[in-house]
Amino acid sequence: MSPRKAFAVAGAVLCALALAGSAAVAGCGIDPRVRVEGQASHDRASPAPAQTAAGTPSDLDGLQVLREDPRLGTQATSAIRRCEHGRFPVYSEEISLSGDWGHVRLVAVTVYTCPGRSCGYEGTRGTYVYRLSGDRPGERVYAHEGAGSRVEVRDAALVLVRPEYRPGDAASCPTATRTTPLRWSGRTLVLDGA
């Protein structure tokens, strides 16, 4: 065999070995008894403690709760007007929040807009969340003000719901909403993964 032919054969063998090695690295030909894993777990952020939420309508007068909030003041609460049927557009919900750290009772007071909007959008002006002390609301632990925003329980989780506008949406009629989980930090509610 000529040196040129031997060199060509050796090159072909080396090329075949390289291709076989890259196939094994890509996952072809891996021994089925070998388990391939990702990065070591210490490189990943540890997940937040599991929390579950349950909500029930509250007997508390939501407007009175807002009026007693020293951070809101009378100017903000006096802007809430009665609707045509004579009632204030305020809804209160008691929330039971449980997790690895224990149990917390909250009350969420949501201010709505009066009915009669032209689109199917459920209008809100914001939600204020207070920690319950006995049967009375204590300090405010979360608030989100803005058209269309509210705090509610969905699928056993406490979430902040906000409007999501698409091109062509009117300011009063967003196409959809988006949710962000809320998490108890030990003192307040915080957005989880916003």
Secondary structure, DSSP 4 states (H G I P E B T S, - for coil): --HHHHHHHHHHHHHHHHHHHHHHHHTTT--TTSPP--S-GGGSPPPPPPEEEEEEE--S-HHHHHHT-TTTHHHHHHT----TTS--SEEEEEEEEEETTEEEEEEEEEEEPPS--SSS---EEEEEEEEEETTEEEEEEEEEESTT-EEEEETTEEEEEEEE--TT-BTTB-SEEEEEEEEE-SSSEEES--
